[in-house]
Amino acid sequence: MSESQLAFVPSDGTRLPFRIPSDEVRYFKQIVETDIEQLNRAAAFLRGEKPRLDVSSLSRDLAKAVDLEFEQVDSLVRFLWRLTLVKRRFELNLHEFIAALHASLEQFSKQTWSQEDRAEWEKRQQILADLLDPQGALGLGAKATELLWEQPLVLCGARVVTDLRPIFDDPAEIIQGFITFHTLILRCLEGTDEKEIHVAMDNNDVSLLKGHLERAEKKLQVIDAESKAKDVRIIPMEEPEGE
């Protein structure tokens, strides 16, 4: 859920659509301190790369493409991901969003940035717009993530516990037999709160659930084949095995 938690806060009663918290300003400074050529290469990579929901995978491939350390690139990508969600939240087009960022950042940078830093930021505004391209890997990936998290409950873990329960006679002195049952434990996120749901199942329920899951996998195979045949882009929810 961390990728969907917006760090930017509306500015009530001001001309700006939002203010930038001080702990986020350091990422703008990171952009200022990164070589322009590397930023341009990063923007080109994101424009040509297939979108995905796995931010770490995207950061790893981008780090290789621009020859930077993974940690540096990953922090920047996650920041850009947050920026994309903020832009969508305020329903601004890219030009309006960059202008609003500049106006908001200007208030802070006047007191804390050197004149050279501010000049370097001016040079990088268009590159930031390129990095945030709504049709690029970052823009489409962030939008897909937002759509995914619009569900009231999002699964984040599951397991099945199988038990034997004894059946006693009426005086509870002799075990007459056993029954098997299963508990499906689902860990879900509801907003920012995690909840655990326990569902009792018998053997028939397990077979029923298995059948539905196998059917879902078959549907995915059909969708994958059809999308490739018709050149329809499918955004993967996880990194393919072996990569």
GROMACS elastic network, one bead per residue, 0.5 to 0.9 nm:
[ bonds ]
;  ai    aj funct       b0    kb
    1     4     6  0.54404   500
    1     5     6  0.66943   500
    1   149     6  0.81485   500
    1   189     6  0.82207   500
    1   191     6  0.82903   500
    1   192     6  0.69131   500
    2     5     6  0.53749   500
    2     6     6  0.85989   500
    2   192     6  0.88987   500
    3     6     6  0.78667   500
    3    55     6  0.89628   500
    3    78     6  0.72477   500
    3    81     6  0.72324   500
    3    82     6  0.65511   500
    3    85     6  0.87376   500
    3   142     6  0.85544   500
    3   145     6  0.84068   500
    4    81     6  0.88366   500
    4    82     6  0.71954   500
    4    85     6  0.72383   500
    4   142     6  0.86850   500
    4   145     6  0.78255   500
    4   146     6  0.69540   500
    4   149     6  0.78979   500
    5    82     6  0.77832   500
    5    85     6  0.88105   500
    5   192     6  0.87025   500
    6     9     6  0.78689   500
    6    82     6  0.63628   500
    6    83     6  0.82761   500
    6    85     6  0.71017   500
    6    86     6  0.63785   500
    6    89     6  0.87729   500
    7    20     6  0.81094   500
    7    21     6  0.73852   500
    7    24     6  0.77529   500
    7    82     6  0.74779   500
    7    83     6  0.88238   500
    7    86     6  0.81722   500
    8    18     6  0.65639   500
    8    19     6  0.64121   500
    8    20     6  0.57208   500
    8    21     6  0.65613   500
    8    24     6  0.84605   500
    8    82     6  0.88004   500
    8    83     6  0.85329   500
    8    86     6  0.69359   500
    9    17     6  0.87063   500
    9    18     6  0.55252   500
    9    19     6  0.58241   500
    9    20     6  0.71031   500
    9    21     6  0.76722   500
   10    16     6  0.81463   500
   10    17     6  0.59230   500
   10    19     6  0.61758   500
   11    14     6  0.58223   500
   11    15     6  0.80661   500
   11    16     6  0.64508   500
   11    17     6  0.61618   500
   11    19     6  0.56477   500
   12    15     6  0.86131   500
   12    16     6  0.85423   500
   12    17     6  0.82904   500
   12    18     6  0.82106   500
   13    16     6  0.85260   500
   14    17     6  0.76339   500
   14    18     6  0.85794   500
   15    18     6  0.88338   500
   16    19     6  0.70915   500
   16   100     6  0.66295   500
   16   101     6  0.89642   500
   16   103     6  0.74345   500
   16   104     6  0.68068   500
   17    90     6  0.75228   500
   17   100     6  0.69689   500
   17   104     6  0.86756   500
   18    90     6  0.87102   500
   18   100     6  0.78379   500
   18   101     6  0.83597   500
   18   104     6  0.72744   500
   19   101     6  0.84486   500
   19   104     6  0.58180   500
   19   105     6  0.81164   500
   20    23     6  0.83416   500
   20    24     6  0.66148   500
   20    25     6  0.68821   500
   20   101     6  0.80795   500
   20   104     6  0.65023   500
   20   105     6  0.69055   500
   20   108     6  0.85247   500
   21    24     6  0.55590   500
   21    25     6  0.68284   500
   22    25     6  0.52510   500
   22    26     6  0.75507   500
   22   108     6  0.82193   500
   23    26     6  0.63188   500
   23    27     6  0.83293   500
   24    27     6  0.57674   500
   24    28     6  0.74034   500
   24    79     6  0.81740   500
   25    28     6  0.52685   500
   25    29     6  0.64837   500
   25    30     6  0.87760   500
   25   105     6  0.76983   500
   25   108     6  0.83268   500
   25   109     6  0.88465   500
   26    30     6  0.61811   500
   26    31     6  0.87676   500
   27    31     6  0.64101   500
   27    32     6  0.86677   500
   27    75     6  0.80652   500
   27    76     6  0.67358   500
   27    79     6  0.69335   500
   28    31     6  0.50617   500
   28    32     6  0.63476   500
   28    33     6  0.87467   500
   28   105     6  0.86745   500
   28   121     6  0.81025   500
   29    33     6  0.61953   500
   29    34     6  0.86453   500
   29   113     6  0.87754   500
   29   117     6  0.79309   500
   29   121     6  0.81827   500
   30    33     6  0.51036   500
   30    34     6  0.61738   500
   30    72     6  0.87626   500
   30    76     6  0.77337   500
   31    34     6  0.52054   500
   31    35     6  0.82368   500
   31    36     6  0.87268   500
   31    39     6  0.79982   500
   31    76     6  0.79609   500
   31   121     6  0.77843   500
   31   124     6  0.76666   500
   31   128     6  0.83955   500
   32    35     6  0.79218   500
   32    36     6  0.84804   500
   32   117     6  0.66130   500
   32   118     6  0.83132   500
   32   120     6  0.58209   500
   32   121     6  0.54375   500
   32   123     6  0.87400   500
   32   124     6  0.71187   500
   33    36     6  0.87308   500
   33   117     6  0.81623   500
   33   120     6  0.81852   500
   34    37     6  0.85992   500
   34    38     6  0.71201   500
   34    39     6  0.69381   500
   35    38     6  0.53446   500
   35    39     6  0.64032   500
   35    40     6  0.87924   500
   36    39     6  0.50267   500
   36    40     6  0.61547   500
   36    41     6  0.85906   500
   36   123     6  0.84817   500
   36   124     6  0.72964   500
   36   127     6  0.82105   500
   37    40     6  0.50554   500
   37    41     6  0.61921   500
   37    42     6  0.85732   500
   37    66     6  0.89617   500
   38    41     6  0.50063   500
   38    42     6  0.61132   500
   38    43     6  0.86569   500
   38    66     6  0.56831   500
   38    67     6  0.80574   500
   38    68     6  0.84920   500
   39    43     6  0.62023   500
   39    44     6  0.86253   500
   39    66     6  0.79869   500
   39   124     6  0.85341   500
   39   127     6  0.68979   500
   39   128     6  0.83742   500
   39   131     6  0.81523   500
   40    43     6  0.50744   500
   40    44     6  0.62152   500
   40    45     6  0.85726   500
   40   127     6  0.64731   500
   40   130     6  0.82142   500
   40   131     6  0.83448   500
   41    44     6  0.50753   500
   41    45     6  0.60988   500
   41    46     6  0.86540   500
   41    65     6  0.76233   500
   41    66     6  0.61796   500
   42    45     6  0.50486   500
   42    46     6  0.62160   500
   42    47     6  0.86275   500
   42    62     6  0.66775   500
   42    63     6  0.85426   500
   42    65     6  0.73763   500
   42    66     6  0.61990   500
   42   131     6  0.72515   500
   43    46     6  0.51845   500
   43    47     6  0.61841   500
   43    48     6  0.87348   500
   43   127     6  0.71161   500
   43   128     6  0.81619   500
   43   129     6  0.89216   500
   43   130     6  0.56601   500
   43   132     6  0.82048   500
   43   133     6  0.84379   500
   43   136     6  0.86663   500
   44    47     6  0.51508   500
   44    48     6  0.63450   500
   44    49     6  0.85261   500
   44   130     6  0.80806   500
   44   131     6  0.81058   500
   45    48     6  0.53081   500
   45    49     6  0.58302   500
   45    62     6  0.70252   500
   45    65     6  0.72882   500
   45    66     6  0.85749   500
   45   136     6  0.88976   500
   45   137     6  0.86062   500
   46    49     6  0.51090   500
   46    50     6  0.79451   500
   46    51     6  0.83021   500
   46    58     6  0.89153   500
   46    62     6  0.78998   500
   46   130     6  0.87857   500
   46   131     6  0.68994   500
   46   132     6  0.88208   500
   46   133     6  0.83991   500
   46   136     6  0.55427   500
   46   137     6  0.51519   500
   46   138     6  0.66147   500
   47    50     6  0.82916   500
   47   130     6  0.80968   500
   47   131     6  0.78868   500
   47   133     6  0.72882   500
   47   135     6  0.72533   500
   47   137     6  0.62144   500
   47   138     6  0.84050   500
   48   136     6  0.70023   500
   48   137     6  0.74752   500
   49    58     6  0.88756   500
   49   136     6  0.72168   500
   49   137     6  0.56611   500
   50   136     6  0.78141   500
   50   137     6  0.55597   500
   50   141     6  0.89165   500
   50   233     6  0.83595   500
   50   234     6  0.89786   500
   50   235     6  0.75528   500
   51    58     6  0.84256   500
   51   136     6  0.70004   500
   51   138     6  0.65134   500
   51   139     6  0.80155   500
   51   140     6  0.59617   500
   51   141     6  0.51198   500
   51   142     6  0.88045   500
   51   233     6  0.88976   500
   51   234     6  0.85172   500
   51   235     6  0.57819   500
   51   236     6  0.76296   500
   52    55     6  0.73695   500
   52    57     6  0.83610   500
   52    58     6  0.72767   500
   52   137     6  0.68144   500
   52   138     6  0.79883   500
   52   140     6  0.79471   500
   52   141     6  0.51949   500
   52   142     6  0.85551   500
   52   144     6  0.84314   500
   52   234     6  0.89066   500
   52   235     6  0.53236   500
   52   236     6  0.53008   500
   52   237     6  0.63430   500
   52   238     6  0.72816   500
   52   239     6  0.79939   500
   53    56     6  0.89750   500
   53    57     6  0.86762   500
   53    58     6  0.83931   500
   53   138     6  0.89765   500
   53   141     6  0.54109   500
   53   142     6  0.73230   500
   53   144     6  0.73505   500
   53   145     6  0.64292   500
   53   235     6  0.72956   500
   53   236     6  0.65154   500
   53   237     6  0.51025   500
   53   238     6  0.63937   500
   53   239     6  0.84050   500
   54    57     6  0.54271   500
   54    58     6  0.64553   500
   54    59     6  0.88102   500
   54   141     6  0.85077   500
   54   236     6  0.81388   500
   54   237     6  0.66208   500
   54   238     6  0.55084   500
   54   239     6  0.63705   500
   55    58     6  0.50896   500
   55    59     6  0.61070   500
   55    60     6  0.85848   500
   55    74     6  0.78501   500
   55    77     6  0.75486   500
   55    78     6  0.71955   500
   55    81     6  0.85833   500
   55   138     6  0.88896   500
   55   141     6  0.86417   500
   56    59     6  0.50235   500
   56    60     6  0.60792   500
   56    61     6  0.87018   500
   56    74     6  0.67176   500
   56    77     6  0.88197   500
   56    78     6  0.88440   500
   57    60     6  0.51295   500
   57    61     6  0.63516   500
   57    62     6  0.85631   500
   57   238     6  0.86211   500
   57   239     6  0.66703   500
   57   243     6  0.89974   500
   58    61     6  0.53602   500
   58    62     6  0.60799   500
   58    63     6  0.85535   500
   58    74     6  0.83697   500
   58    77     6  0.81966   500
   58   137     6  0.85193   500
   58   138     6  0.86840   500
   59    62     6  0.50352   500
   59    63     6  0.59700   500
   59    64     6  0.86716   500
   59    70     6  0.67140   500
   59    71     6  0.85688   500
   59    73     6  0.59315   500
   59    75     6  0.85735   500
   59    76     6  0.86275   500
   59    77     6  0.63672   500
   59    78     6  0.85315   500
   60    63     6  0.51955   500
   60    64     6  0.65319   500
   60    65     6  0.88230   500
   60    69     6  0.89185   500
   60    70     6  0.59187   500
   60    71     6  0.89477   500
   60    73     6  0.78193   500
   60    74     6  0.74142   500
   61    64     6  0.52709   500
   61    65     6  0.63196   500
   61    66     6  0.89244   500
   61    70     6  0.88768   500
   62    66     6  0.62556   500
   62    67     6  0.82442   500
   62    68     6  0.84207   500
   62    70     6  0.83525   500
   62    73     6  0.72782   500
   62    74     6  0.87642   500
   62    77     6  0.89839   500
   63    66     6  0.54399   500
   63    67     6  0.56209   500
   63    68     6  0.50591   500
   63    69     6  0.61341   500
   63    70     6  0.54076   500
   63    71     6  0.87180   500
   63    72     6  0.83180   500
   63    73     6  0.58235   500
   63    74     6  0.80292   500
   64    67     6  0.51149   500
   64    68     6  0.68258   500
   64    69     6  0.82552   500
   64    70     6  0.80994   500
   65    68     6  0.81502   500
   68    71     6  0.85845   500
   68    72     6  0.70186   500
   68    73     6  0.67083   500
   69    72     6  0.54600   500
   69    73     6  0.63969   500
   69    74     6  0.86075   500
   70    73     6  0.51411   500
   70    74     6  0.57948   500
   70    75     6  0.85141   500
   71    74     6  0.51150   500
   71    75     6  0.62081   500
   71    76     6  0.86102   500
   72    75     6  0.55423   500
   72    76     6  0.64276   500
   72    77     6  0.87856   500
   73    76     6  0.50900   500
   73    77     6  0.60220   500
   73    78     6  0.85775   500
   74    77     6  0.50844   500
   74    78     6  0.61281   500
   74    79     6  0.84930   500
   75    78     6  0.53043   500
   75    79     6  0.62188   500
   75    80     6  0.87226   500
   76    79     6  0.50389   500
   76    80     6  0.61715   500
   76    81     6  0.85195   500
   77    80     6  0.50149   500
   77    81     6  0.60195   500
   77    82     6  0.86087   500
   77   138     6  0.81219   500
   78    82     6  0.62531   500
   78    83     6  0.86233   500
   79    82     6  0.50919   500
   79    83     6  0.62413   500
   79    84     6  0.87145   500
   80    84     6  0.62045   500
   80    85     6  0.87350   500
   80   128     6  0.86998   500
   80   131     6  0.76964   500
   80   132     6  0.68810   500
   80   138     6  0.77085   500
   81    84     6  0.51670   500
   81    85     6  0.65138   500
   81    86     6  0.87837   500
   81   132     6  0.82537   500
   81   138     6  0.64499   500
   81   139     6  0.76174   500
   81   141     6  0.84256   500
   81   142     6  0.61028   500
   82    85     6  0.51393   500
   82    86     6  0.62055   500
   82    87     6  0.86797   500
   82   142     6  0.81666   500
   83    87     6  0.61909   500
   83    88     6  0.86881   500
   83   132     6  0.79452   500
   84    87     6  0.51387   500
   84    88     6  0.63958   500
   84    89     6  0.86465   500
   84   132     6  0.64831   500
   84   133     6  0.88992   500
   84   134     6  0.80334   500
   84   138     6  0.77922   500
   84   139     6  0.63137   500
   84   142     6  0.66341   500
   84   143     6  0.80819   500
   85    88     6  0.51014   500
   85    89     6  0.60701   500
   85    90     6  0.87877   500
   85   139     6  0.86446   500
   85   142     6  0.65615   500
   85   143     6  0.73850   500
   85   146     6  0.76454   500
   86    90     6  0.63485   500
   86    91     6  0.84830   500
   87    90     6  0.54414   500
   87    91     6  0.60595   500
   87    92     6  0.56585   500
   87    93     6  0.74260   500
   87    94     6  0.76166   500
   87    97     6  0.62323   500
   88    92     6  0.66023   500
   88    93     6  0.83713   500
   88   143     6  0.81949   500
   89    92     6  0.80285   500
   90    97     6  0.86638   500
   91    97     6  0.88884   500
   92    95     6  0.79415   500
   92    96     6  0.57571   500
   92    97     6  0.56087   500
   93    96     6  0.53693   500
   93    97     6  0.60660   500
   93    98     6  0.87275   500
   94    97     6  0.50471   500
   94    98     6  0.61880   500
   94    99     6  0.85826   500
   94   129     6  0.67075   500
   94   132     6  0.78086   500
   94   133     6  0.76877   500
   94   134     6  0.79975   500
   95    98     6  0.53908   500
   95    99     6  0.62738   500
   95   100     6  0.86680   500
   95   129     6  0.76688   500
   96    99     6  0.51327   500
   96   100     6  0.61058   500
   96   101     6  0.85926   500
   97   100     6  0.50575   500
   97   101     6  0.61036   500
   97   102     6  0.85430   500
   97   129     6  0.88250   500
   98   101     6  0.50109   500
   98   102     6  0.61172   500
   98   103     6  0.86410   500
   98   125     6  0.71092   500
   98   126     6  0.83592   500
   98   128     6  0.79147   500
   98   129     6  0.67254   500
   99   102     6  0.50825   500
   99   103     6  0.62127   500
   99   104     6  0.86051   500
   99   125     6  0.89225   500
  100   103     6  0.51021   500
  100   104     6  0.60700   500
  100   105     6  0.84068   500
  101   104     6  0.51429   500
  101   105     6  0.58787   500
  101   106     6  0.83032   500
  102   105     6  0.51309   500
  102   106     6  0.58766   500
  102   107     6  0.88805   500
  102   122     6  0.86941   500
  102   125     6  0.80716   500
  103   106     6  0.51673   500
  103   107     6  0.69199   500
  104   107     6  0.57588   500
  104   108     6  0.72903   500
  105   108     6  0.53190   500
  105   109     6  0.60082   500
  105   110     6  0.85966   500
  106   109     6  0.51227   500
  106   110     6  0.60763   500
  106   118     6  0.84708   500
  107   110     6  0.58909   500
  107   111     6  0.76629   500
  108   111     6  0.59704   500
  108   112     6  0.65594   500
  108   113     6  0.80081   500
  109   112     6  0.50593   500
  109   114     6  0.78610   500
  109   117     6  0.85966   500
  109   118     6  0.70786   500
  110   113     6  0.61144   500
  110   114     6  0.79256   500
  110   115     6  0.83850   500
  110   118     6  0.82086   500
  111   114     6  0.84267   500
  113   116     6  0.79708   500
  113   117     6  0.58853   500
  113   118     6  0.64707   500
  114   117     6  0.51435   500
  114   118     6  0.63984   500
  114   119     6  0.86764   500
  115   118     6  0.51458   500
  115   119     6  0.62018   500
  115   120     6  0.86787   500
  116   119     6  0.50485   500
  116   120     6  0.61968   500
  116   121     6  0.86265   500
  117   120     6  0.50672   500
  117   121     6  0.61702   500
  117   122     6  0.87160   500
  118   121     6  0.50141   500
  118   122     6  0.63540   500
  118   123     6  0.88871   500
  119   122     6  0.51488   500
  119   123     6  0.66348   500
  120   123     6  0.51485   500
  120   124     6  0.65279   500
  121   124     6  0.51273   500
  121   125     6  0.64220   500
  122   125     6  0.56897   500
  122   126     6  0.84443   500
  123   126     6  0.72925   500
  123   127     6  0.79907   500
  124   127     6  0.50417   500
  124   128     6  0.61629   500
  124   129     6  0.87091   500
  125   128     6  0.50807   500
  125   129     6  0.64013   500
  125   130     6  0.87753   500
  126   130     6  0.63058   500
  126   131     6  0.87021   500
  127   131     6  0.61948   500
  127   132     6  0.86426   500
  128   132     6  0.62325   500
  128   133     6  0.86774   500
  129   132     6  0.51146   500
  129   133     6  0.62206   500
  130   133     6  0.51501   500
  130   134     6  0.89814   500
  130   136     6  0.86817   500
  131   134     6  0.89163   500
  131   136     6  0.78847   500
  131   138     6  0.76769   500
  131   139     6  0.86154   500
  132   135     6  0.85619   500
  132   136     6  0.73678   500
  132   137     6  0.89799   500
  132   138     6  0.66529   500
  132   139     6  0.60508   500
  133   136     6  0.52124   500
  133   137     6  0.82245   500
  133   138     6  0.74331   500
  133   139     6  0.58840   500
  133   140     6  0.87104   500
  134   137     6  0.81342   500
  134   138     6  0.73661   500
  134   140     6  0.61205   500
  134   143     6  0.85671   500
  135   138     6  0.79941   500
  135   139     6  0.58090   500
  135   140     6  0.58756   500
  136   139     6  0.53137   500
  136   140     6  0.60904   500
  136   141     6  0.82121   500
  137   140     6  0.55468   500
  137   141     6  0.58062   500
  137   142     6  0.84254   500
  138   141     6  0.51299   500
  138   142     6  0.59857   500
  138   143     6  0.84940   500
  139   142     6  0.53763   500
  139   143     6  0.62548   500
  139   144     6  0.86934   500
  140   143     6  0.50932   500
  140   144     6  0.61180   500
  140   145     6  0.85893   500
  140   235     6  0.83777   500
  141   144     6  0.51249   500
  141   145     6  0.61932   500
  141   146     6  0.86755   500
  141   235     6  0.73553   500
  142   145     6  0.50211   500
  142   146     6  0.62190   500
  142   147     6  0.87147   500
  143   146     6  0.50814   500
  143   147     6  0.63094   500
  143   148     6  0.86663   500
  144   147     6  0.51127   500
  144   148     6  0.61989   500
  144   149     6  0.87251   500
  144   235     6  0.77417   500
  145   148     6  0.50343   500
  145   149     6  0.62432   500
  145   150     6  0.87381   500
  145   237     6  0.88449   500
  146   149     6  0.51994   500
  146   150     6  0.63456   500
  147   150     6  0.52785   500
  147   151     6  0.77365   500
  148   151     6  0.63442   500
  148   154     6  0.80362   500
  149   152     6  0.76796   500
  149   153     6  0.80967   500
  149   154     6  0.67932   500
  149   191     6  0.82749   500
  150   153     6  0.84721   500
  150   154     6  0.87396   500
  150   191     6  0.88878   500
  151   154     6  0.64349   500
  151   190     6  0.85697   500
  152   189     6  0.81819   500
  152   190     6  0.59038   500
  152   191     6  0.71535   500
  153   188     6  0.59642   500
  153   189     6  0.55685   500
  153   191     6  0.75721   500
  154   187     6  0.85129   500
  154   188     6  0.52800   500
  154   189     6  0.51696   500
  154   190     6  0.67862   500
  154   191     6  0.86312   500
  155   158     6  0.77260   500
  155   186     6  0.70054   500
  155   187     6  0.60530   500
  155   189     6  0.65105   500
  156   186     6  0.78698   500
  156   187     6  0.56114   500
  156   188     6  0.53812   500
  156   189     6  0.68755   500
  156   194     6  0.88852   500
  157   185     6  0.82876   500
  157   186     6  0.60333   500
  157   188     6  0.69566   500
  158   184     6  0.72961   500
  158   185     6  0.55407   500
  158   187     6  0.59457   500
  158   188     6  0.87240   500
  159   183     6  0.82961   500
  159   184     6  0.60681   500
  159   185     6  0.53543   500
  159   186     6  0.68368   500
  159   187     6  0.88204   500
  160   182     6  0.65256   500
  160   183     6  0.55320   500
  160   185     6  0.60465   500
  160   186     6  0.87941   500
  161   181     6  0.84921   500
  161   182     6  0.55380   500
  161   183     6  0.51052   500
  161   184     6  0.66165   500
  161   185     6  0.76859   500
  162   180     6  0.70983   500
  162   181     6  0.58942   500
  162   183     6  0.64356   500
  162   184     6  0.88915   500
  163   179     6  0.82604   500
  163   180     6  0.56917   500
  163   181     6  0.55668   500
  163   182     6  0.61539   500
  163   183     6  0.81583   500
  164   178     6  0.61875   500
  164   179     6  0.56834   500
  164   181     6  0.66662   500
  164   182     6  0.88883   500
  165   177     6  0.85736   500
  165   178     6  0.54375   500
  165   179     6  0.53348   500
  165   180     6  0.63286   500
  165   181     6  0.77094   500
  166   175     6  0.63326   500
  166   176     6  0.75371   500
  166   177     6  0.59090   500
  166   179     6  0.65123   500
  166   180     6  0.89498   500
  167   172     6  0.86553   500
  167   174     6  0.85198   500
  167   175     6  0.56722   500
  167   176     6  0.55243   500
  167   177     6  0.52478   500
  167   178     6  0.55659   500
  167   179     6  0.73841   500
  168   171     6  0.77102   500
  168   172     6  0.50714   500
  168   173     6  0.67356   500
  168   174     6  0.55672   500
  168   176     6  0.53645   500
  168   177     6  0.72903   500
  168   178     6  0.88253   500
  169   172     6  0.51222   500
  169   173     6  0.64371   500
  169   174     6  0.57141   500
  169   175     6  0.64518   500
  169   176     6  0.62120   500
  170   173     6  0.77296   500
  170   174     6  0.86553   500
  171   174     6  0.78521   500
  172   175     6  0.75472   500
  175   178     6  0.78819   500
  180   202     6  0.72736   500
  180   203     6  0.77921   500
  181   200     6  0.72013   500
  181   201     6  0.60194   500
  181   202     6  0.50083   500
  181   203     6  0.68961   500
  182   199     6  0.82600   500
  182   200     6  0.58648   500
  182   202     6  0.60421   500
  182   203     6  0.76173   500
  182   205     6  0.89402   500
  182   206     6  0.79936   500
  183   198     6  0.62870   500
  183   199     6  0.54587   500
  183   201     6  0.58997   500
  183   202     6  0.86367   500
  184   197     6  0.79762   500
  184   198     6  0.57163   500
  184   200     6  0.63769   500
  184   201     6  0.71032   500
  185   196     6  0.67963   500
  185   197     6  0.57128   500
  185   199     6  0.64884   500
  185   200     6  0.88985   500
  186   195     6  0.82659   500
  186   196     6  0.56234   500
  186   197     6  0.50926   500
  186   198     6  0.65198   500
  186   199     6  0.81992   500
  187   194     6  0.69606   500
  187   195     6  0.59032   500
  187   197     6  0.64980   500
  188   193     6  0.83440   500
  188   194     6  0.56700   500
  188   195     6  0.53909   500
  188   196     6  0.62286   500
  188   197     6  0.77148   500
  189   192     6  0.62837   500
  189   193     6  0.55506   500
  189   195     6  0.61881   500
  189   196     6  0.87358   500
  190   193     6  0.51942   500
  190   194     6  0.61602   500
  190   195     6  0.71451   500
  191   194     6  0.80702   500
  200   205     6  0.88943   500
  201   204     6  0.77465   500
  201   205     6  0.53479   500
  201   206     6  0.65904   500
  202   205     6  0.52267   500
  202   206     6  0.65183   500
  202   207     6  0.89561   500
  203   206     6  0.51142   500
  203   207     6  0.64398   500
  203   208     6  0.86875   500
  204   207     6  0.51128   500
  204   208     6  0.61236   500
  204   209     6  0.86009   500
  205   209     6  0.60421   500
  205   210     6  0.84301   500
  206   209     6  0.51549   500
  206   210     6  0.60302   500
  206   211     6  0.85367   500
  207   210     6  0.50543   500
  207   211     6  0.61227   500
  207   212     6  0.87271   500
  208   211     6  0.51537   500
  208   212     6  0.63991   500
  208   213     6  0.87765   500
  209   212     6  0.51777   500
  209   213     6  0.62467   500
  209   214     6  0.86306   500
  210   213     6  0.51381   500
  210   214     6  0.61185   500
  210   215     6  0.85455   500
  211   214     6  0.51443   500
  211   215     6  0.61241   500
  211   216     6  0.86033   500
  212   215     6  0.50317   500
  212   216     6  0.61760   500
  212   217     6  0.87346   500
  213   217     6  0.63062   500
  213   218     6  0.87290   500
  214   217     6  0.50817   500
  214   218     6  0.63455   500
  214   219     6  0.87266   500
  215   218     6  0.50619   500
  215   219     6  0.62719   500
  215   220     6  0.87267   500
  216   219     6  0.50415   500
  216   220     6  0.63371   500
  216   221     6  0.88042   500
  217   220     6  0.50431   500
  217   221     6  0.63775   500
  217   222     6  0.87972   500
  218   221     6  0.50611   500
  218   222     6  0.63268   500
  218   223     6  0.86363   500
  219   222     6  0.50985   500
  219   223     6  0.60964   500
  219   224     6  0.84970   500
  220   223     6  0.50029   500
  220   224     6  0.59715   500
  220   225     6  0.85444   500
  221   224     6  0.50772   500
  221   225     6  0.61919   500
  221   226     6  0.85672   500
  222   225     6  0.51870   500
  222   226     6  0.60364   500
  222   227     6  0.83912   500
  223   226     6  0.51337   500
  223   227     6  0.58367   500
  223   228     6  0.84725   500
  223   234     6  0.88642   500
  224   227     6  0.52153   500
  224   228     6  0.62359   500
  224   229     6  0.86345   500
  224   234     6  0.77648   500
  225   228     6  0.53271   500
  225   229     6  0.62214   500
  225   230     6  0.87025   500
  226   229     6  0.50533   500
  226   230     6  0.60825   500
  226   231     6  0.82105   500
  226   232     6  0.80211   500
  227   230     6  0.51827   500
  227   231     6  0.55555   500
  227   233     6  0.67146   500
  227   234     6  0.71678   500
  228   232     6  0.62894   500
  228   233     6  0.78906   500
  228   234     6  0.88865   500
  229   232     6  0.78717   500
  235   238     6  0.89966   500
  236   239     6  0.70959   500
  236   240     6  0.81393   500
  238   241     6  0.88854   500
  239   242     6  0.86839   500
  239   243     6  0.70812   500
  240   243     6  0.60683   500
